[in-house]
C-alpha cells in the first residue's frame, strides 16, 4: 500500500499542482511486490480528463494500468 501512496503523492504534486481538491480518485493494478528501500519511478501521461500512469522498480512495472481522475 505504501507504493500506492507514493504514487498518489507524485500524481498530486505533478498533475494537480499540490491541490488535493483537484484529485478526484485513482485506480491501478498491482503487478509485482516492492520492498522497503526500493527506488520507484512514476511515469505519467496526461489526457483530457486526468492522467494515465504506471510505477516502476527499475525496469519492472509494479503498478500498471493506472488512471487518475480530476475533479
Residue pairs with C-beta under 8 A, 6 or more apart in sequence:
2 34
3 30
3 34
3 40
3 55
3 62
3 63
4 28
4 30
4 63
6 40
6 42
6 55
7 26
7 28
7 40
7 42
7 53
7 55
7 63
7 66
8 23
8 26
10 42
10 44
11 23
11 26
11 42
11 44
11 51
11 53
11 68
12 18
12 19
12 20
12 23
14 42
14 44
15 22
15 44
15 46
15 50
15 51
15 68
15 70
16 22
16 23
16 70
21 71
22 70
22 71
23 68
23 70
23 71
24 50
24 68
24 69
24 70
24 71
25 68
25 69
26 66
26 67
26 68
26 69
27 66
27 67
28 53
28 54
28 55
28 63
28 64
28 65
28 66
28 67
29 63
29 64
29 65
29 66
30 62
30 63
31 61
31 62
31 63
31 64
32 57
32 60
32 61
32 62
33 62
34 40
34 57
34 62
38 57
39 57
39 58
40 55
40 56
40 57
40 62
41 55
41 56
42 53
42 54
42 55
42 56
43 53
43 54
43 55
43 56
44 51
44 52
44 53
45 51
45 52
45 53
49 69
49 70
50 67
50 68
50 69
50 70
51 67
51 68
51 70
52 66
52 67
52 68
53 63
53 66
53 67
53 68
54 61
54 63
54 64
54 65
54 66
55 61
55 62
55 63
55 66
56 62
